[in-house]
Amino acid sequence: MRTQVCIIGGGPSGLLLSQLLHKRGIDTIVLERKTRDYVLARIRAGVLEQGFVNLMREAGVSDRMDRESYVHDGTVMSRNDDHFRIDFTHHTGTPVVVYGQTEVTRDLYDAREAMGGKIIYNTDGVTIHDAKTDAPYVTYTVDGTEFRIDCDYIAGCDGFHGVSRKTIPDNVRTDYEKVYPFGWLGILSETPPVHHELIYANSDNGFALCSMRNANLSRYYVQVPLTDQVEAWSDDRFWTALKSRIPGEFAEQLITGPSIEKSIAPLRSFVTEPMQWGRLFLCGDAAHIVPPTGAKGLNTAASDIHYLYHALVAHYLDGEAEGIDRYSEKALLRIWKAERFSWWMTNLLHQFPDQTDFDRKMQSAELAFLRDNDSAQAVLAENYVGLPY
């Protein structure tokens, strides 16, 4: 087989790139290690920056998102029972959109299949060859039979554990990583959200986040030690912990119910440089990971797709090479700013095992400053809604 761009990874970033390129007449093939149903079973965040929303609209897959999503003009921050609101639209003129990543992925799958886009599932042994030459190709197997795809470029959208990043030699690639000493225990419950906007809670009992998917589907998180097991957390224990960490005003309004999904996710900050090696480009989790505190995971992937999509369009339609040559440089400039914001939010809101009383006082003072200072709120709002591409 031959295509112009071979995309490794059938998650939202790979599918979005494929759809955008298809709309501009650029041929792609997407390779996915699992099945569509498996990918859609992953529960992920659902806060979308305006840049991501605009890409979905440009890709022609925004109808359901525009119809069913929730526009959030701000968020609530708290320290024990003290809470305050940061108004995004007041400070930036821009809201965020709440729409689950699963729904984003479903919309993209439906669009690719409706347009006859080539997606190959259940691929094993994906290997990238000759990425530093003018004739790269990818091999893979399905049901024991090996196949080959010749292409012009390869987009590695296959996540942290995928083959794409590891294809870049160790003596070329530099990895930067910070692993946090806690995780997030998250549950999904068929209950109405406790509040119409997200609540980020710093408390003496640990961090908590109140989020939602829709009017009858809530997503809640509490900070837990990395040593904890999901099985040790009954629903009752979770609800008790959550109520102890959010302001009493909201705890009294919280409607509880049985969880329909429960998991613990570790937190890390990670960036690899460069994000490009020859004709191989890394996108999303293949190149960088952020702790979920700043709602940047899916949105940083979208910024990569923005830069790569425009670079490939400029190359194929206008014969320009600058976008391709500077992809890694442009992407990393924005990525490191998003990493900084997520790192700052994580340090501001969580309890750390080695924190001193002084450290806790500094957290409280910073939250009080944020509560009382309009300029500080504007900085948070600007970063939260998404820095410009």
C-alpha positions in Angstrom: 0.0 0.0 0.0 1.0 3.6 -0.4 -0.3 6.8 1.2 1.0 10.3 1.6 0.8 10.3 5.5 0.9 7.2 7.6 -0.6 7.9 11.0 0.2 5.5 13.8 -2.4 5.6 16.5 -6.2 5.7 16.2 -7.0 7.9 19.2 -8.4 11.4 18.9 -5.1 13.1 17.8 -4.5 10.6 15.0 -8.1 10.6 13.9 -8.3 14.4 13.9 -5.1 14.8 11.8 -6.5 12.2 9.4 -9.8 14.0 9.1 -8.3 17.5 8.6 -5.9 16.3 5.9 -8.7 14.4 4.2 -10.7 17.6 3.9 -7.7 19.2 2.1 -7.3 16.3 -0.3 -4.2 14.7 1.4 -4.4 10.9 1.7 -3.8 9.1 5.0 -3.9 5.6 6.5 -4.4 5.2 10.3 -3.0 2.2 12.1 -4.5 1.3 15.4 -3.3 -1.5 17.8 -6.7 -2.2 19.2 -10.3 -2.1 18.1 -12.6 0.8 17.8 -14.7 -0.4 20.7 -11.5 -0.7 22.9 -10.5 2.8 22.1 -14.0 4.2 22.9 -14.0 2.4 26.2 -11.2 4.6 27.5 -12.5 7.3 30.0 -10.6 10.5 29.6 -10.9 14.2 30.4 -13.4 16.4 28.6 -12.4 20.1 28.9 -11.6 21.5 25.5 -9.8 24.8 24.7 -11.3 27.0 21.9 -8.4 26.0 19.6 -9.4 22.4 19.8 -13.1 23.3 19.3 -12.1 25.3 16.2 -10.1 22.3 14.8 -13.1 20.1 15.2 -15.2 22.6 13.3 -12.6 22.9 10.5 -12.6 19.1 10.3 -16.4 19.1 9.9 -17.1 16.9 12.9 -18.5 19.5 15.4 -22.2 19.1 15.0 -22.8 16.9 18.0 -20.2 18.7 20.1 -21.8 22.1 19.3 -25.3 20.7 20.2 -24.5 18.7 23.3 -21.4 20.2 24.9 -21.4 22.6 27.9 -19.8 26.0 27.7 -18.0 27.0 30.9 -17.3 30.6 31.5 -15.3 30.0 34.6 -14.2 27.7 37.4 -14.3 27.5 41.2 -11.1 27.3 43.3 -11.2 26.5 47.0 -9.0 26.1 50.1 -11.0 24.1 52.7 -14.3 26.0 53.0 -13.0 29.2 51.4 -13.9 29.3 47.7 -13.9 31.8 44.9 -14.7 31.9 41.1 -12.4 32.8 38.3 -14.3 34.2 35.3 -12.7 33.1 32.1 -14.8 35.2 29.7 -14.3 38.3 31.9 -10.5 38.0 31.7 -10.1 36.5 28.2 -13.3 36.8 26.3 -13.1 33.0 25.8 -14.8 30.1 27.6 -13.9 26.4 27.6 -16.1 23.6 26.4 -16.9 20.4 28.3 -17.3 17.5 26.0 -16.0 14.0 26.8 -12.9 12.7 25.0 -14.8 9.5 24.3 -17.5 11.5 22.4 -14.8 13.4 20.5 -13.2 10.1 19.5 -16.6 8.6 18.5 -17.4 11.6 16.3 -14.1 11.4 14.6 -14.5 7.6 14.0 -17.9 8.2 12.5 -16.6 10.9 10.2 -13.7 8.9 9.0 -15.8 5.9 8.3 -18.5 8.0 6.6 -15.8 9.4 4.2 -14.2 6.0 3.6 -11.1 6.9 5.5 -8.6 4.0 5.8 -8.3 2.8 9.4 -6.6 -0.6 10.0 -7.3 -2.1 13.4 -5.6 -4.9 15.5 -2.1 -4.1 14.1 0.9 -5.8 15.8 4.6 -5.3 15.4 4.3 -1.8 13.9 7.8 -0.8 12.8 9.0 2.5 11.3 11.7 2.2 8.6 14.0 4.8 7.0 12.5 7.8 8.7 15.6 9.8 7.9 15.4 9.1 4.2 13.1 10.4 1.4 11.3 7.1 1.3 10.1 6.1 4.7 7.8 3.1 5.2 5.9 1.3 8.0 5.5 -2.5 8.4 2.9 -4.2 10.6 1.1 -7.5 11.0 -2.6 -8.4 11.2 -3.5 -12.0 12.1 0.1 -13.0 11.5 0.4 -11.6 8.0 2.9 -8.8 7.4 2.0 -5.7 5.4 3.9 -2.6 4.3 2.9 1.0 3.8 5.1 3.3 1.8 4.5 7.0 2.5 5.9 10.5 2.4 5.6 11.2 6.1 4.8 9.4 9.4 2.8 10.9 12.2 3.4 9.2 15.5 0.2 9.6 17.5 0.5 6.3 19.4 0.9 7.5 23.0 3.6 7.2 25.6 4.1 3.5 25.2 4.0 3.5 21.4 6.7 2.7 18.9 7.1 6.2 17.4 9.1 8.0 20.2 11.3 4.9 20.7 12.2 5.0 17.0 14.2 8.2 17.5 17.7 7.0 18.6 18.6 7.5 22.3 21.6 9.7 21.2 19.3 12.0 19.4 16.4 12.2 21.9 16.3 13.8 25.3 13.5 13.0 27.7 12.5 15.3 30.6 10.3 13.8 33.3 8.9 14.5 36.7 6.8 11.8 38.5 4.5 13.0 41.2 4.2 11.1 44.5 0.4 10.6 44.2 -2.3 9.6 41.8 -5.9 10.6 41.1 -8.7 8.2 42.0 -11.5 9.0 39.7 -15.1 7.7 39.5 -17.9 8.2 37.0 -21.4 8.2 38.4 -24.9 8.6 36.9 -25.6 11.6 39.2 -26.1 15.3 38.5 -23.0 17.4 39.0 -22.6 19.1 42.3 -22.0 22.4 40.5 -22.5 23.8 37.0 -18.7 24.5 36.7 -15.6 22.6 37.7 -14.4 22.8 41.4 -10.7 22.6 42.1 -10.3 21.9 45.8 -7.2 22.2 48.0 -7.9 21.0 51.5 -6.1 19.7 54.6 -7.3 16.2 53.5 -5.9 16.4 50.0 -6.9 17.5 46.6 -10.3 16.9 44.9 -11.8 17.8 41.6 -15.5 18.0 40.7 -16.2 17.7 37.0 -19.0 16.4 34.7 -19.8 14.8 31.4 -23.5 15.9 31.2 -26.5 16.9 33.3 -26.7 13.3 34.7 -23.2 12.1 34.5 -20.5 13.3 36.9 -16.8 12.8 37.1 -15.1 13.2 40.5 -11.5 12.8 41.6 -9.6 12.6 44.9 -5.8 12.6 45.5 -4.5 9.2 46.7 -1.1 7.7 47.5 0.5 5.8 44.6 0.4 2.7 46.7 -3.4 2.6 46.9 -5.4 0.0 45.0 -8.8 0.7 43.5 -10.2 -2.3 45.3 -9.5 -0.6 48.6 -11.8 2.2 47.7 -15.5 1.4 48.1 -18.0 3.9 46.8 -18.9 4.9 50.4 -15.3 5.6 51.2 -14.8 7.7 48.0 -17.9 9.9 48.7 -16.8 10.4 52.3 -13.3 11.5 51.1 -14.7 13.8 48.5 -17.1 15.5 50.9 -14.2 16.1 53.3 -12.2 17.9 50.7 -14.7 20.3 49.0 -16.3 23.3 50.7 -19.1 22.4 53.0 -21.6 24.4 50.9 -21.0 22.0 48.0 -20.6 18.9 50.2 -24.2 19.4 51.4 -25.5 19.6 47.9 -23.6 16.5 46.6 -25.8 13.7 45.3 -24.1 10.4 45.5 -24.7 7.1 43.8 -23.0 3.9 42.6 -19.9 4.3 40.5 -20.0 3.0 36.9 -16.2 3.3 36.4 -13.4 3.7 38.9 -9.7 3.9 38.3 -6.4 5.4 39.7 -4.2 7.4 37.3 -0.6 8.3 38.3 0.6 11.8 37.6 3.7 12.8 35.6 5.1 15.6 33.6 7.1 14.5 30.5 8.5 16.0 27.4 10.8 14.5 24.7 12.9 16.6 22.4 13.0 16.8 19.5 9.5 16.0 18.3 10.7 15.3 14.8 13.3 13.0 13.3 13.6 13.1 9.6 10.1 12.4 8.2 8.7 11.2 11.5 6.7 13.6 13.6 5.5 13.0 17.2 2.1 14.2 18.4 0.3 14.1 21.7 1.3 11.6 24.4 4.0 10.2 22.1 5.9 13.4 22.8 4.6 14.8 26.1 2.4 14.2 29.1 1.0 16.6 31.6 -0.7 16.0 34.9 -4.4 16.4 34.4 -4.7 19.3 36.9 -4.7 22.0 34.2 -6.9 20.1 31.7 -4.2 20.2 29.1 -3.7 16.6 28.0 -6.0 16.4 24.9 -5.5 20.1 24.3 -1.7 19.9 24.0 -2.2 17.1 21.5 -4.5 19.4 19.5 -1.9 22.1 19.3 0.6 19.5 17.8 -2.1 18.5 15.3 -2.6 22.2 14.4 1.1 22.8 13.7 1.6 19.5 11.8 -1.7 19.8 9.8 -0.8 23.3 8.6 2.8 22.3 7.8 1.6 19.4 5.7 -1.0 21.5 3.9 1.6 24.2 3.1 4.0 21.5 1.8 1.5 19.6 -0.4 -0.6 22.5 -1.6 1.9 25.4 -1.7 5.3 23.7 -1.9 6.5 25.4 1.3 8.9 23.6 3.6 9.2 25.9 6.6 6.3 24.5 8.6 7.7 21.0 8.3 11.2 22.0 9.0 10.2 24.0 12.2 7.4 21.7 13.4 9.3 20.5 16.5 10.5 24.0 17.4 7.0 25.5 17.1 5.2 22.7 18.9 7.7 22.6 21.8 7.4 26.4 22.5 3.8 26.0 23.3 4.1 22.6 25.0 6.6 23.8 27.6 4.2 26.7 28.5 1.4 24.2 29.0 3.7 22.0 31.0 4.6 24.9 33.2 0.9 25.7 33.8 0.0 22.1 34.7 3.0 21.8 36.9 2.1 25.0 38.7 -1.6 24.0 39.2 -0.5 20.6 40.5 1.9 22.2 43.0 -0.7 24.7 44.1 -3.5 22.3 44.8 -2.0 19.0 46.1 -0.6 17.8 49.4 3.0 16.4 49.0 4.4 13.8 51.4 7.4 15.9 52.2 5.6 19.2 52.6 6.4 21.3 55.7 4.0 23.5 57.6 5.8 26.4 55.8 5.0 24.9 52.4 1.3 24.5 53.3 1.2 28.2 54.4 2.7 29.2 51.1 0.0 27.3 49.2 -2.7 29.0 51.3 -1.0 32.4 50.7 -0.9 31.8 47.0 -4.5 30.8 46.8 -5.5 33.9 48.9 -3.5 36.1 46.5 -5.2 34.5 43.5 -8.6 35.0 45.2 -7.9 38.7 45.8 -5.8 39.7 42.8 -7.5 40.4 39.4 -4.2 40.2 37.5 -3.3 36.8 38.9 -6.8 35.5 38.0 -6.3 36.9 34.4 -3.0 34.9 34.1 -4.7 31.7 35.2 -7.7 32.3 32.9 -5.4 33.0 29.9 -3.5 29.7 30.5 -6.6 27.6 31.3 -8.6 28.6 28.2 -5.5 28.0 26.0 -2.6 30.0 24.8 -2.7 31.0 21.2 -1.2 28.7 18.6 
